[in-house]
Amino acid sequence: MFREILVQATEEETKVAVLENGILAEIYVERTLEQRQVGNIYQGVVKNVLPGMQAAFVDIGLEKNAFLYVDDALDYSIWRDENGHFTKSKVRPSIRDVIKEGQEIVVQIAKEPVGTKGARVTRQISLPGRYLVLMPKVDYVGVSRRIEDQEERERLKDIMADIKPDNMGVILRTVSEGACVEEIKKDLSSLLRIWDKIEQRQQSAAGAVLLHRDVELVQRILRDVFTEDTQRMSVNSQAVYERVIEYLAVTDPHLKSKVYLSDTDNLFAKYSVDQKIMLALQKKVWLKSGGYLIIDQMEALTAIDVNTGKYIGSKNLADTVFKTNIEAAGEIARQLRLRNIGGIIIIDFIDMQDERHKLAVLEALESELRKDKVKAHVLGITSLGLVEMTRKKVRQSLSTTLEKSCPFCGGKGRVLSEETVCIQIKKNLREKASYTSSDTVMLAVNPRVALCLKGEDKDGVMKLEEELGLKLVVKEEEGNFLDEYEIKPLFDI
């Protein structure tokens, strides 16, 4: 697979696209005025402790107080096992036994604020580096599950046993596979220096204050995304190119040869990335076979519906359905990455009777999800034939980043029909006719509503005039929304 990273930097924003065999797989956007907050570390002040919710609200200096759930407020070493789960021998305590109102605590943003909700924070601090993640508040050594070679896993654990500070934890990242001791030691030293600075700032801080800001987008891409399996990174900006080379000279000198300065400022136009982003904001996604997906993102969950569309197959109905579902499974996994959809996801594949087909579709979905660095879990098929799955929320979805709710429809995505608006207008006209002293009334309406008022026989307005005893002047306004209209009496005394 040919994997390429495109970096498009302008004064207003930085965009990064990940292409796999020429297909857009991931998109990252960071704007100058809207800096990312996940990963930032704050000293916060506990404002409200809510036993009924087993949570607290913490003032960290942002517009909305952050939300701290009891699971995220506990000490790993006391309440959780080596996998981070609560041990059966322990009972989850009350939030009141963990923190108190007015208490100053160090927290890290785990989820961005969305809509009316503030950020979600945790006291389990983690500092990601190139090869490992430092967890200063837990004594633990872990290795990424993506490193499957047992000998390599043991080698990495042995390295950490010699260099890990006491009472601190580390997780070796996938990129650490094959890394030498010196590279891992240098990465650990860098993270320890960052933690020392955070502790020093915290000692002199009072109230809600930012202690550490996570690195900017390009540096995060170099740290988390630009790995050995990437064949090329193209950058449109000389200044950004120089920063990338400078960073890699310290962390991964052998990757510098894969970085190229683009011959055009508009790198995304060269690869038609912006058009692909616009397609990723649409509800309907066409499959190559002629089938399609409908993706509905809601606050509580995301629903995905699979349809055969134009695909009619060549053998029988069961085969047509199976092939459509198999193709849809791969596309769904790609769309989840591309749109960065997280949380609960419900997939309505086309009904299949053959159990082998059902298992094959689930296997295809899980296989494609393994390409995703974000953890996803397929729960199986419900009694209604729906596939339930979850995907971890690590950053805002593409839609949330680039779009906002329509101020006209309130985010519903639906408006009143022409027929409904016509009925409303006639009702308002009858009320107005009872008290207006004018014999002429002007209607300013959308052209489609005007057509509805006129009716199929084009005499709808004339009949309405006879009923009301008024002269109606219908003015078609192209700029009006369907349910936007004005009723204005003329020559009123």
Secondary structure, 3 states (H helix, E strand, C coil): CCEEEEEEECCCEEEEEEEECCEEEEEEEEECCECCCCCCEEEEEEEEEEHHHCEEEEECCCCCCEEEEHHHHCCHHHHECCCCCECCCCCCCCHHHCCCCCCEEEEEEEECCECCECCEEECCCCEECCCEEEECCCCCEEECCCCCCHHHHHHHHHHHHHHCCCCCEEEECHHHCCCCHHHHHHHHHHHHHHHHHHHHHHHHCCCCEEEECCCCHHHHHHHHCCCCCCCEEEECCHHHHHHHHHHHHHHCHHHHHHEEECCCCCHHHHCCHHHHHHHCCCCEEECCCCCEEEEEECCCEEEEEEECCCCCCCCCHHHHHHHHHHHHHHHHHHHHHHHCCCEEEEEECCCCCCHHHHHHHHHHHHHHHCCCCCCEEEEEECCCCCEEEEECCCCCCHHHHHCCCCCCCCCCCCCCCHHHHHHHHHHHHHHHHCCCCCCEEEEEECHHHHHHHHCCCCCHHHHHHHHHCCEEEEEECCCCCCCCCEEEEECCC
